[in-house]
């Protein structure tokens, strides 16, 4: 096995209109893993807003959906 260190810093924006902070947070990334649960992200329109921001910033993304609580 190869030795390695894995670090995942996490910043959470919670509350109304926090989607506006996404663009400044992703500016230094080329690709992103979009992980979400079963459906409310799409039902309430947040999914499409995130995808639109990622595409507008030419960031490739991979989805991991269906995450159980």
mmCIF file of the N, C-alpha and C atoms, coordinates in Angstrom:
data_MODEL
# 
_entry.id   MODEL 
# 
loop_
_atom_site.group_PDB 
_atom_site.id 
_atom_site.type_symbol 
_atom_site.label_atom_id 
_atom_site.label_alt_id 
_atom_site.label_comp_id 
_atom_site.label_asym_id 
_atom_site.label_entity_id 
_atom_site.label_seq_id 
_atom_site.pdbx_PDB_ins_code 
_atom_site.Cartn_x 
_atom_site.Cartn_y 
_atom_site.Cartn_z 
_atom_site.occupancy 
_atom_site.B_iso_or_equiv 
_atom_site.pdbx_formal_charge 
_atom_site.auth_seq_id 
_atom_site.auth_comp_id 
_atom_site.auth_asym_id 
_atom_site.auth_atom_id 
_atom_site.pdbx_PDB_model_num 
ATOM 1   N N  . UNK A 1 1  ? 0.835   -1.177 0.000   1.00 0.00 ? 1  UNK A N  1 
ATOM 2   C CA . UNK A 1 1  ? 0.000   0.000  0.000   1.00 0.00 ? 1  UNK A CA 1 
ATOM 3   C C  . UNK A 1 1  ? 0.883   1.245  0.000   1.00 0.00 ? 1  UNK A C  1 
ATOM 4   N N  . UNK A 1 2  ? 0.441   2.259  -0.700  1.00 0.00 ? 2  UNK A N  1 
ATOM 5   C CA . UNK A 1 2  ? 1.159   3.531  -0.755  1.00 0.00 ? 2  UNK A CA 1 
ATOM 6   C C  . UNK A 1 2  ? 0.691   4.415  0.408   1.00 0.00 ? 2  UNK A C  1 
ATOM 7   N N  . UNK A 1 3  ? 1.625   5.024  1.105   1.00 0.00 ? 3  UNK A N  1 
ATOM 8   C CA . UNK A 1 3  ? 1.282   5.953  2.177   1.00 0.00 ? 3  UNK A CA 1 
ATOM 9   C C  . UNK A 1 3  ? 0.799   7.265  1.582   1.00 0.00 ? 3  UNK A C  1 
ATOM 10  N N  . UNK A 1 4  ? -0.204  7.860  2.193   1.00 0.00 ? 4  UNK A N  1 
ATOM 11  C CA . UNK A 1 4  ? -0.675  9.156  1.729   1.00 0.00 ? 4  UNK A CA 1 
ATOM 12  C C  . UNK A 1 4  ? -1.414  9.869  2.850   1.00 0.00 ? 4  UNK A C  1 
ATOM 13  N N  . UNK A 1 5  ? -1.623  11.164 2.658   1.00 0.00 ? 5  UNK A N  1 
ATOM 14  C CA . UNK A 1 5  ? -2.417  11.980 3.567   1.00 0.00 ? 5  UNK A CA 1 
ATOM 15  C C  . UNK A 1 5  ? -3.581  12.543 2.772   1.00 0.00 ? 5  UNK A C  1 
ATOM 16  N N  . UNK A 1 6  ? -4.762  12.457 3.325   1.00 0.00 ? 6  UNK A N  1 
ATOM 17  C CA . UNK A 1 6  ? -5.968  12.920 2.649   1.00 0.00 ? 6  UNK A CA 1 
ATOM 18  C C  . UNK A 1 6  ? -6.647  13.948 3.539   1.00 0.00 ? 6  UNK A C  1 
ATOM 19  N N  . UNK A 1 7  ? -6.821  15.155 3.038   1.00 0.00 ? 7  UNK A N  1 
ATOM 20  C CA . UNK A 1 7  ? -7.415  16.231 3.827   1.00 0.00 ? 7  UNK A CA 1 
ATOM 21  C C  . UNK A 1 7  ? -8.598  16.800 3.063   1.00 0.00 ? 7  UNK A C  1 
ATOM 22  N N  . UNK A 1 8  ? -9.730  16.912 3.736   1.00 0.00 ? 8  UNK A N  1 
ATOM 23  C CA . UNK A 1 8  ? -10.925 17.474 3.110   1.00 0.00 ? 8  UNK A CA 1 
ATOM 24  C C  . UNK A 1 8  ? -11.436 18.622 3.982   1.00 0.00 ? 8  UNK A C  1 
ATOM 25  N N  . UNK A 1 9  ? -11.002 19.836 3.699   1.00 0.00 ? 9  UNK A N  1 
ATOM 26  C CA . UNK A 1 9  ? -11.546 20.961 4.461   1.00 0.00 ? 9  UNK A CA 1 
ATOM 27  C C  . UNK A 1 9  ? -13.006 21.190 4.055   1.00 0.00 ? 9  UNK A C  1 
ATOM 28  N N  . UNK A 1 10 ? -13.833 21.529 5.006   1.00 0.00 ? 10 UNK A N  1 
ATOM 29  C CA . UNK A 1 10 ? -15.257 21.697 4.740   1.00 0.00 ? 10 UNK A CA 1 
ATOM 30  C C  . UNK A 1 10 ? -15.728 23.064 5.201   1.00 0.00 ? 10 UNK A C  1 
ATOM 31  N N  . UNK A 1 11 ? -16.459 23.731 4.321   1.00 0.00 ? 11 UNK A N  1 
ATOM 32  C CA . UNK A 1 11 ? -17.092 24.999 4.675   1.00 0.00 ? 11 UNK A CA 1 
ATOM 33  C C  . UNK A 1 11 ? -18.564 24.838 4.313   1.00 0.00 ? 11 UNK A C  1 
ATOM 34  N N  . UNK A 1 12 ? -19.450 25.153 5.234   1.00 0.00 ? 12 UNK A N  1 
ATOM 35  C CA . UNK A 1 12 ? -20.882 24.995 5.001   1.00 0.00 ? 12 UNK A CA 1 
ATOM 36  C C  . UNK A 1 12 ? -21.556 26.359 5.083   1.00 0.00 ? 12 UNK A C  1 
ATOM 37  N N  . UNK A 1 13 ? -22.250 26.711 4.003   1.00 0.00 ? 13 UNK A N  1 
ATOM 38  C CA . UNK A 1 13 ? -23.095 27.897 3.998   1.00 0.00 ? 13 UNK A CA 1 
ATOM 39  C C  . UNK A 1 13 ? -24.520 27.388 4.179   1.00 0.00 ? 13 UNK A C  1 
ATOM 40  N N  . UNK A 1 14 ? -25.200 27.839 5.207   1.00 0.00 ? 14 UNK A N  1 
ATOM 41  C CA . UNK A 1 14 ? -26.533 27.345 5.505   1.00 0.00 ? 14 UNK A CA 1 
ATOM 42  C C  . UNK A 1 14 ? -27.495 28.518 5.597   1.00 0.00 ? 14 UNK A C  1 
ATOM 43  N N  . UNK A 1 15 ? -28.628 28.392 4.956   1.00 0.00 ? 15 UNK A N  1 
ATOM 44  C CA . UNK A 1 15 ? -29.657 29.423 5.057   1.00 0.00 ? 15 UNK A CA 1 
ATOM 45  C C  . UNK A 1 15 ? -30.092 29.941 3.704   1.00 0.00 ? 15 UNK A C  1 
ATOM 46  N N  . UNK A 1 16 ? -30.977 30.876 3.758   1.00 0.00 ? 16 UNK A N  1 
ATOM 47  C CA . UNK A 1 16 ? -31.592 31.455 2.565   1.00 0.00 ? 16 UNK A CA 1 
ATOM 48  C C  . UNK A 1 16 ? -30.557 32.202 1.712   1.00 0.00 ? 16 UNK A C  1 
ATOM 49  N N  . UNK A 1 17 ? -30.654 31.987 0.402   1.00 0.00 ? 17 UNK A N  1 
ATOM 50  C CA . UNK A 1 17 ? -29.828 32.696 -0.593  1.00 0.00 ? 17 UNK A CA 1 
ATOM 51  C C  . UNK A 1 17 ? -28.329 32.422 -0.499  1.00 0.00 ? 17 UNK A C  1 
ATOM 52  N N  . UNK A 1 18 ? -27.923 31.346 0.117   1.00 0.00 ? 18 UNK A N  1 
ATOM 53  C CA . UNK A 1 18 ? -26.497 31.045 0.247   1.00 0.00 ? 18 UNK A CA 1 
ATOM 54  C C  . UNK A 1 18 ? -25.875 30.557 -1.055  1.00 0.00 ? 18 UNK A C  1 
ATOM 55  N N  . UNK A 1 19 ? -26.698 30.232 -2.049  1.00 0.00 ? 19 UNK A N  1 
ATOM 56  C CA . UNK A 1 19 ? -26.197 29.798 -3.354  1.00 0.00 ? 19 UNK A CA 1 
ATOM 57  C C  . UNK A 1 19 ? -25.311 30.884 -3.979  1.00 0.00 ? 19 UNK A C  1 
ATOM 58  N N  . UNK A 1 20 ? -25.523 32.128 -3.591  1.00 0.00 ? 20 UNK A N  1 
ATOM 59  C CA . UNK A 1 20 ? -24.722 33.232 -4.136  1.00 0.00 ? 20 UNK A CA 1 
ATOM 60  C C  . UNK A 1 20 ? -23.237 33.107 -3.783  1.00 0.00 ? 20 UNK A C  1 
ATOM 61  N N  . UNK A 1 21 ? -22.910 32.336 -2.753  1.00 0.00 ? 21 UNK A N  1 
ATOM 62  C CA . UNK A 1 21 ? -21.514 32.153 -2.355  1.00 0.00 ? 21 UNK A CA 1 
ATOM 63  C C  . UNK A 1 21 ? -20.786 31.066 -3.141  1.00 0.00 ? 21 UNK A C  1 
ATOM 64  N N  . UNK A 1 22 ? -21.522 30.282 -3.893  1.00 0.00 ? 22 UNK A N  1 
ATOM 65  C CA . UNK A 1 22 ? -20.928 29.158 -4.604  1.00 0.00 ? 22 UNK A CA 1 
ATOM 66  C C  . UNK A 1 22 ? -19.861 29.590 -5.602  1.00 0.00 ? 22 UNK A C  1 
ATOM 67  N N  . UNK A 1 23 ? -20.153 30.599 -6.385  1.00 0.00 ? 23 UNK A N  1 
ATOM 68  C CA . UNK A 1 23 ? -19.216 31.014 -7.429  1.00 0.00 ? 23 UNK A CA 1 
ATOM 69  C C  . UNK A 1 23 ? -17.846 31.412 -6.884  1.00 0.00 ? 23 UNK A C  1 
ATOM 70  N N  . UNK A 1 24 ? -17.811 32.131 -5.777  1.00 0.00 ? 24 UNK A N  1 
ATOM 71  C CA . UNK A 1 24 ? -16.511 32.525 -5.214  1.00 0.00 ? 24 UNK A CA 1 
ATOM 72  C C  . UNK A 1 24 ? -15.771 31.327 -4.614  1.00 0.00 ? 24 UNK A C  1 
ATOM 73  N N  . UNK A 1 25 ? -16.512 30.325 -4.135  1.00 0.00 ? 25 UNK A N  1 
ATOM 74  C CA . UNK A 1 25 ? -15.884 29.146 -3.536  1.00 0.00 ? 25 UNK A CA 1 
ATOM 75  C C  . UNK A 1 25 ? -15.286 28.200 -4.574  1.00 0.00 ? 25 UNK A C  1 
ATOM 76  N N  . UNK A 1 26 ? -15.825 28.189 -5.782  1.00 0.00 ? 26 UNK A N  1 
ATOM 77  C CA . UNK A 1 26 ? -15.368 27.235 -6.806  1.00 0.00 ? 26 UNK A CA 1 
ATOM 78  C C  . UNK A 1 26 ? -14.354 27.812 -7.776  1.00 0.00 ? 26 UNK A C  1 
ATOM 79  N N  . UNK A 1 27 ? -14.002 29.053 -7.626  1.00 0.00 ? 27 UNK A N  1 
ATOM 80  C CA . UNK A 1 27 ? -13.174 29.728 -8.634  1.00 0.00 ? 27 UNK A CA 1 
ATOM 81  C C  . UNK A 1 27 ? -11.818 29.065 -8.881  1.00 0.00 ? 27 UNK A C  1 
ATOM 82  N N  . UNK A 1 28 ? -11.283 28.335 -7.938  1.00 0.00 ? 28 UNK A N  1 
ATOM 83  C CA . UNK A 1 28 ? -9.965  27.719 -8.116  1.00 0.00 ? 28 UNK A CA 1 
ATOM 84  C C  . UNK A 1 28 ? -10.018 26.235 -8.454  1.00 0.00 ? 28 UNK A C  1 
ATOM 85  N N  . UNK A 1 29 ? -11.199 25.735 -8.780  1.00 0.00 ? 29 UNK A N  1 
ATOM 86  C CA . UNK A 1 29 ? -11.348 24.311 -9.073  1.00 0.00 ? 29 UNK A CA 1 
ATOM 87  C C  . UNK A 1 29 ? -11.608 24.062 -10.550 1.00 0.00 ? 29 UNK A C  1 
ATOM 88  N N  . UNK A 1 30 ? -11.125 22.925 -11.037 1.00 0.00 ? 30 UNK A N  1 
ATOM 89  C CA . UNK A 1 30 ? -11.372 22.511 -12.419 1.00 0.00 ? 30 UNK A CA 1 
ATOM 90  C C  . UNK A 1 30 ? -12.449 21.452 -12.496 1.00 0.00 ? 30 UNK A C  1 
ATOM 91  N N  . UNK A 1 31 ? -12.606 20.679 -11.423 1.00 0.00 ? 31 UNK A N  1 
ATOM 92  C CA . UNK A 1 31 ? -13.642 19.649 -11.380 1.00 0.00 ? 31 UNK A CA 1 
ATOM 93  C C  . UNK A 1 31 ? -14.176 19.513 -9.965  1.00 0.00 ? 31 UNK A C  1 
ATOM 94  N N  . UNK A 1 32 ? -15.425 19.068 -9.873  1.00 0.00 ? 32 UNK A N  1 
ATOM 95  C CA . UNK A 1 32 ? -16.113 18.990 -8.593  1.00 0.00 ? 32 UNK A CA 1 
ATOM 96  C C  . UNK A 1 32 ? -16.960 17.724 -8.550  1.00 0.00 ? 32 UNK A C  1 
ATOM 97  N N  . UNK A 1 33 ? -17.043 17.112 -7.372  1.00 0.00 ? 33 UNK A N  1 
ATOM 98  C CA . UNK A 1 33 ? -17.964 16.008 -7.129  1.00 0.00 ? 33 UNK A CA 1 
ATOM 99  C C  . UNK A 1 33 ? -19.220 16.611 -6.502  1.00 0.00 ? 33 UNK A C  1 
ATOM 100 N N  . UNK A 1 34 ? -20.339 16.432 -7.178  1.00 0.00 ? 34 UNK A N  1 
ATOM 101 C CA . UNK A 1 34 ? -21.619 16.932 -6.701  1.00 0.00 ? 34 UNK A CA 1 
ATOM 102 C C  . UNK A 1 34 ? -22.355 15.771 -6.040  1.00 0.00 ? 34 UNK A C  1 
ATOM 103 N N  . UNK A 1 35 ? -22.374 15.756 -4.717  1.00 0.00 ? 35 UNK A N  1 
ATOM 104 C CA . UNK A 1 35 ? -22.969 14.653 -3.953  1.00 0.00 ? 35 UNK A CA 1 
ATOM 105 C C  . UNK A 1 35 ? -24.257 15.140 -3.297  1.00 0.00 ? 35 UNK A C  1 
ATOM 106 N N  . UNK A 1 36 ? -25.320 14.354 -3.469  1.00 0.00 ? 36 UNK A N  1 
ATOM 107 C CA . UNK A 1 36 ? -26.601 14.744 -2.899  1.00 0.00 ? 36 UNK A CA 1 
ATOM 108 C C  . UNK A 1 36 ? -27.469 13.521 -2.628  1.00 0.00 ? 36 UNK A C  1 
ATOM 109 N N  . UNK A 1 37 ? -28.583 13.745 -1.951  1.00 0.00 ? 37 UNK A N  1 
ATOM 110 C CA . UNK A 1 37 ? -29.477 12.672 -1.533  1.00 0.00 ? 37 UNK A CA 1 
ATOM 111 C C  . UNK A 1 37 ? -30.424 12.210 -2.626  1.00 0.00 ? 37 UNK A C  1 
ATOM 112 N N  . UNK A 1 38 ? -31.683 12.147 -2.304  1.00 0.00 ? 38 UNK A N  1 
ATOM 113 C CA . UNK A 1 38 ? -32.609 11.486 -3.200  1.00 0.00 ? 38 UNK A CA 1 
ATOM 114 C C  . UNK A 1 38 ? -33.376 12.383 -4.146  1.00 0.00 ? 38 UNK A C  1 
ATOM 115 N N  . UNK A 1 39 ? -33.808 13.542 -3.770  1.00 0.00 ? 39 UNK A N  1 
ATOM 116 C CA . UNK A 1 39 ? -34.601 14.270 -4.737  1.00 0.00 ? 39 UNK A CA 1 
ATOM 117 C C  . UNK A 1 39 ? -34.946 15.707 -4.424  1.00 0.00 ? 39 UNK A C  1 
ATOM 118 N N  . UNK A 1 40 ? -34.895 16.100 -3.160  1.00 0.00 ? 40 UNK A N  1 
ATOM 119 C CA . UNK A 1 40 ? -35.341 17.452 -2.830  1.00 0.00 ? 40 UNK A CA 1 
ATOM 120 C C  . UNK A 1 40 ? -34.474 18.525 -3.490  1.00 0.00 ? 40 UNK A C  1 
ATOM 121 N N  . UNK A 1 41 ? -33.215 18.226 -3.733  1.00 0.00 ? 41 UNK A N  1 
ATOM 122 C CA . UNK A 1 41 ? -32.341 19.203 -4.400  1.00 0.00 ? 41 UNK A CA 1 
ATOM 123 C C  . UNK A 1 41 ? -32.867 19.538 -5.797  1.00 0.00 ? 41 UNK A C  1 
ATOM 124 N N  . UNK A 1 42 ? -33.442 18.544 -6.458  1.00 0.00 ? 42 UNK A N  1 
ATOM 125 C CA . UNK A 1 42 ? -34.031 18.768 -7.785  1.00 0.00 ? 42 UNK A CA 1 
ATOM 126 C C  . UNK A 1 42 ? -35.446 19.323 -7.663  1.00 0.00 ? 42 UNK A C  1 
ATOM 127 N N  . UNK A 1 43 ? -36.215 18.817 -6.713  1.00 0.00 ? 43 UNK A N  1 
ATOM 128 C CA . UNK A 1 43 ? -37.596 19.238 -6.513  1.00 0.00 ? 43 UNK A CA 1 
ATOM 129 C C  . UNK A 1 43 ? -37.698 20.746 -6.266  1.00 0.00 ? 43 UNK A C  1 
ATOM 130 N N  . UNK A 1 44 ? -36.756 21.297 -5.508  1.00 0.00 ? 44 UNK A N  1 
ATOM 131 C CA . UNK A 1 44 ? -36.801 22.716 -5.156  1.00 0.00 ? 44 UNK A CA 1 
ATOM 132 C C  . UNK A 1 44 ? -35.934 23.614 -6.044  1.00 0.00 ? 44 UNK A C  1 
ATOM 133 N N  . UNK A 1 45 ? -35.325 23.042 -7.085  1.00 0.00 ? 45 UNK A N  1 
ATOM 134 C CA . UNK A 1 45 ? -34.611 23.849 -8.061  1.00 0.00 ? 45 UNK A CA 1 
ATOM 135 C C  . UNK A 1 45 ? -33.156 24.154 -7.754  1.00 0.00 ? 45 UNK A C  1 
ATOM 136 N N  . UNK A 1 46 ? -32.670 23.719 -6.618  1.00 0.00 ? 46 UNK A N  1 
ATOM 137 C CA . UNK A 1 46 ? -31.285 24.012 -6.250  1.00 0.00 ? 46 UNK A CA 1 
ATOM 138 C C  . UNK A 1 46 ? -30.298 23.312 -7.178  1.00 0.00 ? 46 UNK A C  1 
ATOM 139 N N  . UNK A 1 47 ? -30.620 22.081 -7.556  1.00 0.00 ? 47 UNK A N  1 
ATOM 140 C CA . UNK A 1 47 ? -29.746 21.309 -8.437  1.00 0.00 ? 47 UNK A CA 1 
ATOM 141 C C  . UNK A 1 47 ? -29.446 22.088 -9.724  1.00 0.00 ? 47 UNK A C  1 
ATOM 142 N N  . UNK A 1 48 ? -30.468 22.584 -10.382 1.00 0.00 ? 48 UNK A N  1 
ATOM 143 C CA . UNK A 1 48 ? -30.269 23.279 -11.648 1.00 0.00 ? 48 UNK A CA 1 
ATOM 144 C C  . UNK A 1 48 ? -29.465 24.561 -11.469 1.00 0.00 ? 48 UNK A C  1 
ATOM 145 N N  . UNK A 1 49 ? -29.679 25.257 -10.363 1.00 0.00 ? 49 UNK A N  1 
ATOM 146 C CA . UNK A 1 49 ? -28.899 26.470 -10.086 1.00 0.00 ? 49 UNK A CA 1 
ATOM 147 C C  . UNK A 1 49 ? -27.414 26.130 -9.952  1.00 0.00 ? 49 UNK A C  1 
ATOM 148 N N  . UNK A 1 50 ? -27.108 25.063 -9.231  1.00 0.00 ? 50 UNK A N  1 
ATOM 149 C CA . UNK A 1 50 ? -25.714 24.640 -9.044  1.00 0.00 ? 50 UNK A CA 1 
ATOM 150 C C  . UNK A 1 50 ? -25.103 24.240 -10.373 1.00 0.00 ? 50 UNK A C  1 
ATOM 151 N N  . UNK A 1 51 ? -25.814 23.429 -11.144 1.00 0.00 ? 51 UNK A N  1 
ATOM 152 C CA . UNK A 1 51 ? -25.311 22.982 -12.448 1.00 0.00 ? 51 UNK A CA 1 
ATOM 153 C C  . UNK A 1 51 ? -25.074 24.177 -13.369 1.00 0.00 ? 51 UNK A C  1 
ATOM 154 N N  . UNK A 1 52 ? -25.974 25.124 -13.380 1.00 0.00 ? 52 UNK A N  1 
ATOM 155 C CA . UNK A 1 52 ? -25.799 26.323 -14.218 1.00 0.00 ? 52 UNK A CA 1 
ATOM 156 C C  . UNK A 1 52 ? -24.554 27.104 -13.829 1.00 0.00 ? 52 UNK A C  1 
ATOM 157 N N  . UNK A 1 53 ? -24.294 27.240 -12.528 1.00 0.00 ? 53 UNK A N  1 
ATOM 158 C CA . UNK A 1 53 ? -23.107 27.956 -12.063 1.00 0.00 ? 53 UNK A CA 1 
ATOM 159 C C  . UNK A 1 53 ? -21.840 27.195 -12.454 1.00 0.00 ? 53 UNK A C  1 
ATOM 160 N N  . UNK A 1 54 ? -21.851 25.879 -12.290 1.00 0.00 ? 54 UNK A N  1 
ATOM 161 C CA . UNK A 1 54 ? -20.682 25.076 -12.657 1.00 0.00 ? 54 UNK A CA 1 
ATOM 162 C C  . UNK A 1 54 ? -20.398 25.184 -14.152 1.00 0.00 ? 54 UNK A C  1 
ATOM 163 N N  . UNK A 1 55 ? -21.433 25.077 -14.967 1.00 0.00 ? 55 UNK A N  1 
ATOM 164 C CA . UNK A 1 55 ? -21.249 25.175 -16.423 1.00 0.00 ? 55 UNK A CA 1 
ATOM 165 C C  . UNK A 1 55 ? -20.790 26.567 -16.838 1.00 0.00 ? 55 UNK A C  1 
ATOM 166 N N  . UNK A 1 56 ? -21.339 27.593 -16.239 1.00 0.00 ? 56 UNK A N  1 
ATOM 167 C CA . UNK A 1 56 ? -20.948 28.964 -16.566 1.00 0.00 ? 56 UNK A CA 1 
ATOM 168 C C  . UNK A 1 56 ? -19.477 29.220 -16.249 1.00 0.00 ? 56 UNK A C  1 
ATOM 169 N N  . UNK A 1 57 ? -18.959 28.514 -15.254 1.00 0.00 ? 57 UNK A N  1 
ATOM 170 C CA . UNK A 1 57 ? -17.556 28.658 -14.861 1.00 0.00 ? 57 UNK A CA 1 
ATOM 171 C C  . UNK A 1 57 ? -16.654 27.589 -15.467 1.00 0.00 ? 57 UNK A C  1 
ATOM 172 N N  . UNK A 1 58 ? -17.214 26.822 -16.411 1.00 0.00 ? 58 UNK A N  1 
ATOM 173 C CA . UNK A 1 58 ? -16.480 25.779 -17.141 1.00 0.00 ? 58 UNK A CA 1 
ATOM 174 C C  . UNK A 1 58 ? -15.824 24.775 -16.197 1.00 0.00 ? 58 UNK A C  1 
ATOM 175 N N  . UNK A 1 59 ? -16.573 24.365 -15.185 1.00 0.00 ? 59 UNK A N  1 
ATOM 176 C CA . UNK A 1 59 ? -16.092 23.385 -14.222 1.00 0.00 ? 59 UNK A CA 1 
ATOM 177 C C  . UNK A 1 59 ? -16.780 22.052 -14.515 1.00 0.00 ? 59 UNK A C  1 
ATOM 178 N N  . UNK A 1 60 ? -15.978 21.028 -14.746 1.00 0.00 ? 60 UNK A N  1 
ATOM 179 C CA . UNK A 1 60 ? -16.561 19.712 -14.967 1.00 0.00 ? 60 UNK A CA 1 
ATOM 180 C C  . UNK A 1 60 ? -16.994 19.144 -13.619 1.00 0.00 ? 60 UNK A C  1 
ATOM 181 N N  . UNK A 1 61 ? -18.033 18.318 -13.656 1.00 0.00 ? 61 UNK A N  1 
ATOM 182 C CA . UNK A 1 61 ? -18.514 17.742 -12.409 1.00 0.00 ? 61 UNK A CA 1 
ATOM 183 C C  . UNK A 1 61 ? -19.014 16.324 -12.630 1.00 0.00 ? 61 UNK A C  1 
ATOM 184 N N  . UNK A 1 62 ? -18.924 15.571 -11.569 1.00 0.00 ? 62 UNK A N  1 
ATOM 185 C CA . UNK A 1 62 ? -19.403 14.196 -11.541 1.00 0.00 ? 62 UNK A CA 1 
ATOM 186 C C  . UNK A 1 62 ? -20.434 14.134 -10.425 1.00 0.00 ? 62 UNK A C  1 
ATOM 187 N N  . UNK A 1 63 ? -21.518 13.400 -10.660 1.00 0.00 ? 63 UNK A N  1 
ATOM 188 C CA . UNK A 1 63 ? -22.583 13.330 -9.667  1.00 0.00 ? 63 UNK A CA 1 
ATOM 189 C C  . UNK A 1 63 ? -22.554 12.018 -8.893  1.00 0.00 ? 63 UNK A C  1 
ATOM 190 N N  . UNK A 1 64 ? -22.800 12.134 -7.614  1.00 0.00 ? 64 UNK A N  1 
ATOM 191 C CA . UNK A 1 64 ? -22.999 10.994 -6.747  1.00 0.00 ? 64 UNK A CA 1 
ATOM 192 C C  . UNK A 1 64 ? -24.346 11.239 -6.062  1.00 0.00 ? 64 UNK A C  1 
ATOM 193 N N  . UNK A 1 65 ? -25.382 10.596 -6.595  1.00 0.00 ? 65 UNK A N  1 
ATOM 194 C CA . UNK A 1 65 ? -26.728 10.846 -6.088  1.00 0.00 ? 65 UNK A CA 1 
ATOM 195 C C  . UNK A 1 65 ? -27.229 9.657  -5.267  1.00 0.00 ? 65 UNK A C  1 
ATOM 196 N N  . UNK A 1 66 ? -28.349 9.859  -4.596  1.00 0.00 ? 66 UNK A N  1 
ATOM 197 C CA . UNK A 1 66 ? -28.982 8.799  -3.839  1.00 0.00 ? 66 UNK A CA 1 
ATOM 198 C C  . UNK A 1 66 ? -28.351 8.500  -2.499  1.00 0.00 ? 66 UNK A C  1 
ATOM 199 N N  . UNK A 1 67 ? -27.633 9.447  -1.946  1.00 0.00 ? 67 UNK A N  1 
ATOM 200 C CA . UNK A 1 67 ? -26.991 9.250  -0.643  1.00 0.00 ? 67 UNK A CA 1 
ATOM 201 C C  . UNK A 1 67 ? -28.064 9.163  0.433   1.00 0.00 ? 67 UNK A C  1 
ATOM 202 N N  . UNK A 1 68 ? -28.014 8.135  1.213   1.00 0.00 ? 68 UNK A N  1 
ATOM 203 C CA . UNK A 1 68 ? -28.986 7.922  2.291   1.00 0.00 ? 68 UNK A CA 1 
ATOM 204 C C  . UNK A 1 68 ? -28.556 8.678  3.547   1.00 0.00 ? 68 UNK A C  1 
ATOM 205 N N  . UNK A 1 69 ? -29.541 9.214  4.295   1.00 0.00 ? 69 UNK A N  1 
ATOM 206 C CA . UNK A 1 69 ? -29.189 9.901  5.540   1.00 0.00 ? 69 UNK A CA 1 
ATOM 207 C C  . UNK A 1 69 ? -28.619 8.952  6.568   1.00 0.00 ? 69 UNK A C  1 
# 
